[in-house]
Amino acid sequence: GESVGLHLPTLSVQEGDNSIINCAYSNSASDYFIWYKQESGKGPQFIIDIRSNMDKRQGQRVTVLLNKTVKHLSLQIAATQPGDSAVYFCAEGRGFQKLVFGTGTRLLVSP
Amino acid sequence: GAVVSQHPSRVICKSGTSVKIECRSLDFQATTMFWYRQFPKQSLMLMATSNEGSKATYEQGVEKDKFLINHASLTLSTLTVTSAHPEDSSFYICSAGRDRTGDTQYFGPGTRLTVL
């Protein structure tokens, strides 16, 4: 069936390193993708989004890359900080605002 | 902008009782709100889509009579867990979309429900 999933459940990096979190999706009809950050006991926080007519979008310290050929989405975090430690979810937009979330990747940043 | 609040943040109730959770968009009008459930160390699972002034649309496997949703205004949606049981214990999160053309959903802080 259709799904949105992640390759790595946990990613450990050193402070100052660049982090890359990956996500695979299966529905080629999806046209909107979002990355959320969720800290323990809190709701998801919007990080960055991208539409299917783009392949790259940059924000502050974050970049999202979309490869529609292989149905792959990634989130790059530059100069990772301890405050970036959280679970990161990709979500796929299907239909009117309905989102399907991936399984999540835990990012652990060591000082 | 785009702040979504939830109340209460935590609730503990006895089995068999009903619990109401409120979701408010504080600085924008939300024609659509969404209710998710998240079990520990798992992803968010969409329960239902709440449309202002109309009946909610429930996802497959979600009992509409158990999880009552009311979206009475453009800034408020409520989820009532009726006759709660321990297996309903979970983290309930709402989100709101600004308008019908926008895709970004803004999430509330979540409500931790514990049913004893």
Interface residues (C-beta under 8 A of the other chain):
Chain A: Y32 I34 Y36 G41 K42 G43 P44 Q45 F46 D49 F89 G93 F96 Q97 K98 L99 V100 F101 G102 T103 G104
Chain B: V4 Q6 T32 F34 Q42 S43 L44 M45 L46 T49 F91 I93 S95 G97 R100 G102 D103 T104 Q105 Y106 F107 G108 P109 G110 R112
